[in-house]
Amino acid sequence: MMKKLFFTLVFVAAAFFCNAQLFVGGNIGLGTTANKVTANSTTTDGPKSFTFYFNPSVGYMFNDNMGAGIVLGFSTTTVKEKELNEELKGTLNSFSVSPYFRYVFANFGDIDLYADAMFTYSYAKTKGTAANTTVDINKTNIWGVSVVPGISYSLTDNILFYSNLNLLQLGYQSIKETEFGEFSNLDVETIDNNFYFGVNNNSPITLGIIYVF
């Protein structure tokens, strides 16, 4: 009996993974901003910023409707400005990890509509530099759960374009931020819990590409 059950489970597992599709993808981007400030007919350079982000992902579609994967997020933002002829610089670096379960609830030829049930943890740290001295300003830990709808389009059998509709996401988020007291000798810790529906400080639409093996 046990032998028969064992071979049955092996057969089911083999059939399950034979039908699975491995996919890799993600999105990458960068941006810059530059500002000028005019006061009393005098124009000076305002803050300048540079942002780079890279979000690779990997996952499995177990069948036509269900899959699972993980998204890793890396981003860095640098802001520079001058104040009283002294250059100030702030740098924000962050890392996130987001495992998810995907369910495809509708198919229209080459177009799939899906929803990702996602857990996300992210860590960010901000440093400030002035007078050739760099200090920690704050660090942030965020965890949350959300449901994010999306749409994908099959350009070929192996290449898909996708878009996550962050404007419609539903979730819960807990934010813990610590401000360091290098100058005041007083560290401040803030914990914020919130439920949200909508963009929640993300881009309204996330675009990316997936390669299916």
Residue, then its C-alpha position, 0 to 999 in steps of 0.5 A: m500500500m505504501k509503495k503504491l502511494f509512493f509511486t502515485l505521489v511521484f507520478v503526480a509530482a512529475a506531471f506537476f513539474c513537467n507542466a510547470q513553466l520557469f520564467v525570469g524577468g523584471n524591470i530596470g530604470l533610472g531618472t534624474t532631476a535638476n531644479k533652479v531657484t529664483a529669488n530677488s532676480t537671482t537664479t541659483d541651482g537647486p537640489k539635483s537628484f539621481t535614482f537607479y532601481f533594478n527589480p529582478s524576478v523569477g517564478y514558476m507557472f504550475n499550470d495555466n492558472m497558478g504560479a509563484g515567484i519572488v521579486l528582489g528590489f534594489s534602489t539608490t537615490t542621491v540628492k545634492e544641493k548647495e547651502l551657504n556655499e557648502e555641498l550637501k549630499g543625501t543618499l538613500n539605499s534600499f533593498s526589498v524581497s517579495p515572494y508572491f502567489r499568482y492566480v490568472f483569472a481570465n485569458f483573452g488569447d495572448i492577454d492574461l489578467y492575473a492577481d498577485a498575493m504578495f508579502t513584502y519586506s524592505y529595508a532602507k537606510t539614509k546617509g547624509t554628507a556635509a563638510n566631508t563628514t558622513v552620518d546615518i540619518n535614519k533607517t526604515n523597516i517595512w513589511g506588508v501584504s497586498v493583492v496586486p492586479g496585473i496584465s500580461y501580453s505574449l509577444t511570442d511563446n517565450i517573451l511576455f510584457y507585463s504591467n502591474l496595476n499598483l493603482l488598484q492594489l489592496g494591502y496592509q503595511s507596517i513601517k518602523e523608522t528610526e531617526f539617529g541622533e548624531f547631533s542631538n544624542l536622541d534617537v527617535e523611533t516611529i511605528d506606523n500601521n496602515f491599511y490602503f487601497g491604491v498606489n501607496n507611494n508607488s508608481p501607478i503602473t509598473l512595466g516589465i518583461i518576462y522570458v519563459f523557458 
